[in-house]
Amino acid sequence: MKDKTRDKIEEFWEWFINSEKLIIEIINDDFHEGRKSLSRNMDNFILQFGMFTWEMGPTGDRYYLTISPNGNEELFEVSREIVAYAPDLKQWKFHAAKPKKEWDLKFKVFDDFMTPHEVDASSWEYFLSRNASQKIEINILARNINYLDGETKLTAADVVVTSLLGEAFKIQNVESIKVLDKFDSIQSEKSSSIYKLSSEFS
């Protein structure tokens, strides 16, 4: 890693340590006057490393900060480096990619015109296959989003797969995700509820 990048990482964590008390206050207060300032500072620090997104909040009796590489394998190496330099703070968990989560699979997705669409993926099914390099190909049957354009369908599918498998696993093991409006007979026989996807690799 270049010295300049390491210096930026150390600068970020030094700021985070010095700001920890205020960050926790802001997380716990939706109307805190410092929320916009915190968001701006985090953007300034994180975006200097690349096109990452970040998220922080409470998790159980602790707090978390996730620096997501947005599914990009090269950026994942960078986010891992950033988190590798994270301070040992008892109240925090730091993630170099979005972790797996358990939820009801109901969410909102935006199309190219920034129109919001409610998505309920709880009825989806999936079928797995592998390519020549043994990377996973995930075929998803999602009839209830047939009205969406192809790109928005893939965005919705990516949200679900990432949350069920974890972003790191997806980056390293998943070759492709396809959204289909029907399965053939063989796929139907071997398909499973989308809720079972995470257990495939546990």
LUMKOL-197037 format. One record per residue (C-alpha): y, z, x. Coordinates in pm, whole numbers, padded with zeros to 5 digits, always signed. Layout:
YZX;...
! end
This chain:
+00000+00000+00000;+00344-00093+00131;+00565+00194+00248;+00840+00083+00007;+00605+00113-00291;+00479+00451-00172;+00838+00572-00140;+00908+00464-00499;+00596+00643-00623;+00691+00963-00441;+01045+00937-00578;+00910+00906-00932;+00685+01210-00905;+00958+01415-00741;+01183+01337-01039;+00899+01417-01279;+00834+01757-01120;+01203+01845-01128;+01229+01728-01491;+00901+01874-01620;+01055+02160-01817;+01302+01928-01992;+01031+01665-02057;+00816+01925-02233;+01113+02040-02439;+01180+01682-02549;+00814+01616-02635;+00814+01924-02857;+01140+01836-03033;+01159+01502-03217;+01535+01542-03251;+01613+01648-02895;+01934+01489-02771;+01768+01395-02443;+01500+01166-02589;+01685+00840-02525;+01780+00947-02174;+01418+01041-02094;+01293+00708-02227;+01552+00520-02021;+01464+00711-01704;+01091+00655-01754;+01149+00283-01809;+01359+00260-01494;+01093+00429-01284;+00781+00267-01431;+00907-00089-01472;+01002-00108-01105;+00629-00127-01033;+00562-00412-01278;+00516-00485-01647;+00362-00152-01739;+00396+00048-02058;+00387+00425-02071;+00321+00693-02328;+00339+01070-02318;+00280+01351-02564;+00074+01659-02645;-00305+01663-02619;-00473+01985-02723;-00310+02267-02527;-00176+02029-02261;+00038+01717-02229;-00049+01368-02111;+00121+01075-01945;-00048+00734-01957;+00076+00446-01744;-00088+00137-01891;-00131-00189-01695;-00145-00378-02026;-00496-00504-01960;-00403-00660-01625;-00656-00603-01347;-00405-00633-01062;-00161-00395-01227;-00448-00153-01287;-00482-00114-00911;-00113-00024-00896;-00130+00228-01181;-00430+00390-01012;-00222+00430-00697;+00064+00583-00894;-00165+00835-01063;-00340+00909-00732;-00009+01052-00610;+00043+01259-00927;+00123+01627-00869;-00122+01897-00968;+00049+02029-01280;-00166+02261-01491;-00011+02153-01820;-00062+01779-01765;-00323+01505-01767;-00230+01176-01605;-00402+00845-01690;-00387+00514-01503;-00493+00329-01819;-00522+00405-02189;-00815+00645-02245;-01068+00621-02525;-00969+00786-02851;-01125+00873-03184;-00924+00762-03487;-00947+00597-03828;-00883+00242-03694;-00585+00196-03924;-00271+00070-03755;+00018-00174-03765;+00040-00500-03571;+00337-00736-03531;+00317-01116-03534;+00538-01357-03336;+00816-01317-03593;+00802-00936-03555;+00668-00906-03908;+00456-00591-03939;+00104-00612-04085;-00115-00319-04183;-00464-00346-04034;-00774-00148-04130;-01050-00221-03879;-01297+00033-04019;-01504-00241-04189;-01523-00467-03883;-01851-00555-03716;-01925-00669-03363;-02186-00860-03166;-02217-00844-02787;-02322-01111-02543;-02295-01146-02165;-02187-01437-01950;-02345-01556-01624;-02170-01283-01423;-02292-01018-01670;-01942-00954-01802;-01933-00854-02169;-01820-01091-02444;-01726-00911-02765;-01744-01110-03089;-01575-00936-03381;-01620-01012-03749;-01291-00922-03917;-01268-01093-04254;-00979-00878-04377;-00733-01026-04124;-00809-01394-04187;-00453-01438-04311;-00312-01359-03966;-00252-01622-03700;-00496-01644-03410;-00278-01466-03155;-00206-01174-03387;-00577-01142-03466;-00653-01113-03095;-00377-00856-03053;-00529-00645-03331;-00878-00681-03184;-00752-00582-02840;-00595-00264-02979;-00927-00163-03134;-01148-00252-02837;-00914-00083-02590;-00907+00238-02791;-01285+00250-02839;-01387+00161-02482;-01086+00277-02286;-00856+00036-02106;-01013+00086-01762;-01362-00002-01886;-01229-00303-02074;-01045-00437-01770;-01346-00398-01544;-01626-00506-01777;-01505-00717-02070;-01469-01091-02011;-01346-01192-02354;-01282-01082-02712;-01321-01326-03000;-01233-01273-03365;-01457-01466-03606;-01449-01511-03982;-01829-01529-04003;-02143-01458-03799;-02443-01684-03775;-02785-01547-03874;-02872-01423-03524;-02536-01253-03477;-02565-01092-03821;-02905-00946-03737;-02776-00791-03414;-02430-00690-03531;-02317-00330-03574;-02027-00137-03720;-01723-00140-03491;-01740+00240-03482;-02059+00210-03273;-01897+00004-02999;-01813+00300-02776;-02170+00434-02793;-02301+00105-02650;-02188+00213-02304;-02201+00591-02314;
! end
